[in-house]
């Protein structure tokens, strides 16, 4: 299969992110890009690795498990960005380098327990729900202070920042409000003594707004890899824990 579009798309998204940074009065070096390879196979990811990419976001543990074997020679850092069930903590502890969707105490405990058995520690971001949509996951904002304090007991979880998904709407003001709330939460918790500089917010359709509100990492899938190969079995909901 021809994946020659990847080089063009990768160059284009880097240019667009840099332009968004300049428009916001920010240095482009302040914002990193996390390629999101969900639903694309190992062959596509390998082509992306050939372009110099070595860190990929995935929504489902099954995809990390399925791709990590064929791509074991590539030195990939897998980042879990989707909702994570506690019964999948074992695979995440073994395969992932980072979790950006930590959103509840029982998940923190499950990850810590499995990471202790693996003799590993990983970076984590706390996912906060800044949208009113029922379909969105995340910790309620008012629970963030207590949750961050509780995470100090887990030496296997290196808390680096916060993550969110903006509301699905065409109204830029509502989208920016979601991102602004996350930045304000981060600033408040920093003032309380938590070292959480990272803000993972913004995707292919809204990253300029996220950058304007202080994002330090944008999660980009479609703009790099192209239209997703629907229908795809990975999108069937997993059974509850």
Secondary structure, DSSP 8 states (H G I E B T S, - for coil): ---THHHHHHHHHHHHHHHHHHHTT--GGG-EEEEE-TT--HHHHHHHHHTT--EEEES-HHHHHHHHHHTGGG--EEEE-S---GGGHHHHHHHEEEEEEE-SHHHHHHHHHHHHHHT--EEEEEEEE-S--TT---EEGGGHHHHHHHHTT-TTEEEEEEE----SSS-HHHHHHHHHHHHHHHHHHHHTT----EEE---TTTHHHHHHTT-SEEEESHHHH-S--SS-GGGS-----
